[in-house]
Amino acid sequence: MKVAKFGGTSLANAEQIKKVCDIVLSDSDRKIVVVSAPGKREKTDTKVTDLLIACAEKHLATKDAKAELEAVVKRFKDIADDLKLGNEIIDEIKTDLENRLKLDTSHKEVFMDAMKAAGEDNSAKLVAAYLNSIGKKAQYVSPKDAGLLLSSEFGNAQVLPESFDNLKMLKDIDGIIIFPGFFGYTVEGNVATFPRGGSDITGSIIAAALKVDLYENFTDVDAVYAAHPGLVNNPVAISEITYREMRELSYAGFSVLHEDTLVPVFKAGVPVNIKNTNNPTAPGTKIVLSRDYTPSTHVVGIASDDSFCCIYVSKIMMNREIGFGRKLLQIFEDEGISYEHTPSGVDNISVIFKQNQLKNKDVEQRILYRIKNELNCDDVSIDYGLALILVVGEGMKNTVGTASRATTALANASISLEMINQGSSEVTMMFGVRQSEAHKAVISLYNEFFLKN
């Protein structure tokens, strides 16, 4: 059995949905299909999820979102008409959307999640209706009926452990199951969504629960590439990559998969295959537990992410002060700020985090003041505009000279390093550079590890 997930571009219009159904029907093992909301039909278009967010926000502000509602209904109607489906499915979708707008708005996050989830929910109903219209047995299954339970962290929900047992019921359903991605239900019965891109996570949870043979994630690219195609011309396609390598690359900006996708399938030992809806015969990229590597393939990818800032803390004899790190990070926790990395020395430590978490100057000044005074530090400062460049590869731990090659490549490109960090697992080597030099850094490292090889 396979679980196949299709992203928004794969469901953007009737032509794409027909491609999706052809792919599903071409392999009888594809019993469970997870769908996203319809995405952009072309670059200037708007995703259905964004139309729903605009509709919800207008309703919250004015209680009059008729125009915004009609825009959502029209997107689904255009698809249904082109698929030659009757008015029944559109009437069902319109009623569903109208009922969501009637929900209680006193808890904004709960209301917003209910509205956002309408894209995937109604996309699944539409795909199931089309398959049945061409004589194929298909059934829409609601996450609520399937028992996909999530935490009450609206917009950033986590799967509850009991979901994995609940979802085993899907094995007993005849025909092709069309399952909406991105959302589930809380124990109290409210809709809760994963972060944007969360349909990947839904597919992974189902694949893990059923311990299927393969989780296929269909998107709009032939494979995962060793660097972003927007930065590097014709980058190398990755044929095989480990869960850990892919998770690191996803964290640092590889948008093919949401970074949380791989956790359920990793724990269950289910392999993943990234494939292209528009070119389904391409082998894609296989994500596995372990892979073979050679001296020329010990690095699998180069990634970058920007908009970080760093708070530098200096205090003589810091290393002898028990609990200093805990007290420092407690200040960040008090302010609701999550950190990414904490490289340190004997008398200094840095805390790196996304700078958009500093909502205003007051928060910044309060953090700096507390660190300086509560921890009796000698010096505290903040630096904005940093980018993190990641060199990723399981084979680095058994290959001599990788760090030397990386730093030499960056030096030859006249890039000044703000920070170097390598985890104990040695899967990732990270470099902090000025944001303005991030693209140049990626290119120089790609040239070193891929073009030379």
C-alpha positions, 0 to 999 in steps of 0.5 A: 500500500502507498500513501500519495500526497499531492500539493497545491499546484497539482490541484490548481485547476481541472487539468491538474486534477485529471493528471492527479487522478491518472497517476492514482489510477495507474497504480492500484497500490495508491489506495490513500490520497492526501490532497492540499487546497488548490494552489496558484494556476499561474504566478500572479494567481492567489492560492485558495488558502490565502483567499480563505484567510482574506475572507475570514479576516474581512468577516472578523473586521466587518461581518461582511465577507460576501465578495471574498466568499464568492471568490472562494466559491468561484475557484471551486466552481471553475474547477467543477465546471471544467471537470463536468461535475454537476451543481450538487458538489458546488452547492455542498461546498458553498453551504460548507463555507457559509456555515463556517462563516457562522461559527463563533468568532470570539476565539480568533485562532479557532475561527481562523483554523476552521476557515483555513481548513476549508481549502483542503476539506473541499478539495478532497470532496471535489477530487472524490466526486470527479473519480466517482464521475468517471466510474472509479470507486472513491470516498472522501474521508473526514479527519474527524471520522478517521480520528486524526486528533491534534493538540489545541495549538491552533495554526501550529498543532501537533498530532496526538499519539492516539491518532496513530491507532485511530487511523488504522481504520482506513485500511478497512475502507473500500475503494480509493480514500481521498483525505484532506491534508493540513488539519485535524480535530482537537479532543474538544471537537475544534478544527486545528491546523498544522503550519502552512505546508502541513498537508505533507505532515498529514500524509506522513502521519497516515503513512506511519499509522498504516506502516505503508510500503511507500509515502509518495509526495507529489509536487511540481519539481522532478527531484530535490536538488543539491542547491536552490535552482534560483541560486545555482544553474542546473543544480545536481538532482539528489537521487537518495537522501536520508531522513536526517539530511532532508530534515536539515535541508528543509529547516534551512529553506528547502521548501519541497517538504515541511520540516516536520514532515519526516518525523512520523515516517522516520519513526515508522521506517517508511521510505518517502519518494518526492515526485513530480505530478507533471512528470510522474515517470521521473524517479524523483528523490528517495528519502531513506534511513541510510544511504551509501556515500563516496568521497564525492557524495559525502555532502548531499546539499547546500542550503541557506536561510536568512533574517536571523539575529544574534545576541552576544553575551560576554562574562568572565568566568562564565564557564564556572557559573553553574546554571548560567545557560539555563538562566539566559535561555529562561529570559528568552522563554519568558519573552516567548522567543525560540532560539535556533543555536547557542554557540559558545566559548569559555567566557561568551555565548551567542543566542541566534534566533529569527529576528521577526520574533522581536516584535518591537524595540521594547522587547529587544531592550527588555531582553538586553537589559535583563541579560545585562543586569540579572546575569551581571554580564560584562557585555551584551550586544545584538546584531541583525541581518545574519544568514545561516548557510548549511552544508549537509551530508551524513558522510562528513563525519567519516571524511577528512577535510570537509571543514577545510574545503568549506572555509577555503571556498568561502575565503576565496569568495571574500566572505567573512564568517560571523560564526561556525558551528557543527553538531555532534552528529556531524550531519550539518556544518553551519556558517553564519554570514552577513545576509547580503553575502548569503547567495554568494556563499551558497554558490561558492560552497556548491562549486566546491563540493559539486562542480569540483567533484 
